[in-house]
Amino acid sequence: MDPIYFKTKDGREACVRTVEPADAAAMVALMLTTSAETRFLGYEPGEFPYTPETETEFIQKALADPSHIFLVAEVAGQLAGELQIKAMNARRRFTHRAGLGMVIYQAYWGHGIGTVLMQAGLSEAKAMGVEQVELEVVTSNRRGLALYQRMGFKVFGTHPRAIKYADGSYADEYLMQVQF
Ligand SMILES: CC(C)(COP(=O)(O)OP(=O)(O)OC[C@H]1O[C@@H](n2cnc3c(N)ncnc32)[C@H](O)[C@@H]1OP(=O)(O)O)[C@@H](O)C(=O)NCCC(=O)NCCS
């Protein structure tokens, strides 16, 4: 994918591009920091298991896998967020489906970065022949829900107690999908 250059809502230079192995250390920092900033991710704070070395291997595998879309967003040259869309199951009967995950540093929320990442990711998925993209989102994640609905995703179910936090509390998740 060619890089997409744009300006954040407060006028900073930003870019969405395909991940590179050199992003590994910044990716680990993103996941470790954001897992402590928000309860809307699948990791407890500090739980992200990759090191810069193992993340480099993960990125190399992703780049070699035609069914894995892995994009990053940068603001003023610094990693601000990431989005991945990946085939859910390699078997023939499931290749029309792909799952989506994304995260942005809290400091950059609400600047339109999620929108550009999502537009780029969905357009790549469509070009790959994916027919539907699916995700799960915590029901109280108003910002995420607003973005997904604006991008055409529809709720098709609720997963009760999809998440159990370390403090013993639960969160339900909406199941969402967009069909092309
Ligand atoms: C969800 C997330 C990826 C969205 O990225 P983002 O860059 O903040 O998204 P954008 O700025 O492009 O759009 C967010 C939209 O939500 C809207 N919004 C913000 N707060 C809102 C709220 N409390 N209620 C409803 N809508 C809200 C914004 O106005 C914006 O819409 P607009 O552009 O029409 O004004 C990002 O906030 C994030 O990483 N959150 C934490 C991790 C997470 O939730 N990941 C997804 C797990 S499924």
The ligand as an SDF file (V2000), in Angstrom:
LIG
                    3D

 48 50  0  0  0  0  0  0  0  0999 V2000
  -11.2790    3.4270   19.2870 C   0  0  0  0  0  0  0  0  0  0  0  0
  -10.1110    4.2040   18.6680 C   0  0  0  0  0  0  0  0  0  0  0  0
   -9.2780    3.2570   17.7960 C   0  0  0  0  0  0  0  0  0  0  0  0
  -10.6870    5.3330   17.7970 C   0  0  0  0  0  0  0  0  0  0  0  0
   -9.6230    6.0530   17.1910 O   0  0  0  0  0  0  0  0  0  0  0  0
   -9.6620    7.6450   17.0680 P   0  0  0  0  0  0  0  0  0  0  0  0
   -8.4710    8.0660   16.3000 O   0  0  0  0  0  0  0  0  0  0  0  0
   -9.8660    8.2180   18.4320 O   0  0  0  0  0  0  0  0  0  0  0  0
  -10.9530    7.8040   16.1590 O   0  0  0  0  0  0  0  0  0  0  0  0
  -11.4230    9.0860   15.3230 P   0  0  0  0  0  0  0  0  0  0  0  0
  -10.8870   10.3380   15.9320 O   0  0  0  0  0  0  0  0  0  0  0  0
  -11.1120    8.8530   13.8820 O   0  0  0  0  0  0  0  0  0  0  0  0
  -12.9900    8.9810   15.5010 O   0  0  0  0  0  0  0  0  0  0  0  0
  -13.5850    8.8200   16.7890 C   0  0  0  0  0  0  0  0  0  0  0  0
  -15.0120    9.2970   16.6980 C   0  0  0  0  0  0  0  0  0  0  0  0
  -15.6650    9.0570   17.9380 O   0  0  0  0  0  0  0  0  0  0  0  0
  -16.3440   10.2300   18.3240 C   0  0  0  0  0  0  0  0  0  0  0  0
  -16.4180   10.2310   19.7830 N   0  0  0  0  0  0  0  0  0  0  0  0
  -15.4670   10.5680   20.6450 C   0  0  0  0  0  0  0  0  0  0  0  0
  -15.9000   10.3860   21.9120 N   0  0  0  0  0  0  0  0  0  0  0  0
  -17.1580    9.9140   21.8330 C   0  0  0  0  0  0  0  0  0  0  0  0
  -18.1310    9.5380   22.7730 C   0  0  0  0  0  0  0  0  0  0  0  0
  -17.8910    9.5860   24.0870 N   0  0  0  0  0  0  0  0  0  0  0  0
  -19.3280    9.1110   22.3230 N   0  0  0  0  0  0  0  0  0  0  0  0
  -19.5610    9.0280   21.0090 C   0  0  0  0  0  0  0  0  0  0  0  0
  -18.6800    9.3680   20.0600 N   0  0  0  0  0  0  0  0  0  0  0  0
  -17.4930    9.8000   20.4660 C   0  0  0  0  0  0  0  0  0  0  0  0
  -15.4950   11.3430   17.8030 C   0  0  0  0  0  0  0  0  0  0  0  0
  -16.2450   12.5370   17.7190 O   0  0  0  0  0  0  0  0  0  0  0  0
  -15.0840   10.7880   16.4550 C   0  0  0  0  0  0  0  0  0  0  0  0
  -16.0880   10.9860   15.4910 O   0  0  0  0  0  0  0  0  0  0  0  0
  -16.0190   12.2510   14.4680 P   0  0  0  0  0  0  0  0  0  0  0  0
  -14.7260   12.1390   13.7340 O   0  0  0  0  0  0  0  0  0  0  0  0
  -17.2300   12.0540   13.6120 O   0  0  0  0  0  0  0  0  0  0  0  0
  -16.0600   13.4610   15.3420 O   0  0  0  0  0  0  0  0  0  0  0  0
   -9.1880    4.8350   19.7430 C   0  0  0  0  0  0  0  0  0  0  0  0
   -9.9480    5.7350   20.4930 O   0  0  0  0  0  0  0  0  0  0  0  0
   -8.5380    3.8200   20.6670 C   0  0  0  0  0  0  0  0  0  0  0  0
   -7.4580    3.3330   20.3800 O   0  0  0  0  0  0  0  0  0  0  0  0
   -9.1940    3.4900   21.8060 N   0  0  0  0  0  0  0  0  0  0  0  0
   -8.6460    2.5840   22.8050 C   0  0  0  0  0  0  0  0  0  0  0  0
   -8.4670    1.1790   22.2980 C   0  0  0  0  0  0  0  0  0  0  0  0
   -9.7040    0.6570   21.6300 C   0  0  0  0  0  0  0  0  0  0  0  0
  -10.8120    0.9420   22.0370 O   0  0  0  0  0  0  0  0  0  0  0  0
   -9.4780   -0.1260   20.5670 N   0  0  0  0  0  0  0  0  0  0  0  0
  -10.5610   -0.7460   19.8520 C   0  0  0  0  0  0  0  0  0  0  0  0
  -10.9350   -2.0340   20.5270 C   0  0  0  0  0  0  0  0  0  0  0  0
  -12.3030   -2.8120   19.6700 S   0  0  0  0  0  0  0  0  0  0  0  0
  1  2  1  0
  2  3  1  0
  2  4  1  0
  2 36  1  0
  4  5  1  0
  5  6  1  0
  6  7  2  0
  6  8  1  0
  6  9  1  0
  9 10  1  0
 10 11  2  0
 10 12  1  0
 10 13  1  0
 13 14  1  0
 14 15  1  0
 15 16  1  0
 15 30  1  0
 16 17  1  0
 17 18  1  0
 17 28  1  0
 18 19  1  0
 18 27  1  0
 19 20  2  0
 20 21  1  0
 21 22  1  0
 21 27  2  0
 22 23  1  0
 22 24  2  0
 24 25  1  0
 25 26  2  0
 26 27  1  0
 28 29  1  0
 28 30  1  0
 30 31  1  0
 31 32  1  0
 32 33  2  0
 32 34  1  0
 32 35  1  0
 36 37  1  0
 36 38  1  0
 38 39  2  0
 38 40  1  0
 40 41  1  0
 41 42  1  0
 42 43  1  0
 43 44  2  0
 43 45  1  0
 45 46  1  0
 46 47  1  0
 47 48  1  0
M  END
$$$$
